[in-house]
Amino acid sequence: MLEQEYLELVNQLKESFDKKEKEVENIKENYFALFKSLISVYGVIRIIDDANEEDKPVLIEIIREYLSSIISPIINLSLNSNE
């Protein structure tokens, strides 16, 4: 194998590795964002548990909208990746 061919292969491998590293970093960022959102939802559910009966419908609507804003992009991403 010529030295030039070897260098080209090494560069291709490095580019591939860098691309995968960026993908992993993106997945980690998305995971932590989702984790923080779920912890927030858990906190609101705890508040709903302690709220009086007249406040519960409003709080439930707030949490429903918040969850929809989190889940809709995930569902759309899943549907688009299956195409």
C-alpha angles and dihedrals in degrees: 000000000000121000092242092054090049092052091049091052092048091050091049090050091049092050090050091049092048091050092051091046090055090049091052091049090050091050090050092051091049091048093053092046090052091045092053091048093051091049088052091051090050089053092052091049089054089051090050089053090057097039123103118255097259093056096048099082091053093047092047091052090050092051091045091054092045092050091048090055089053100041101041095067090047092051092047091049091051093048092048093049091054093057 
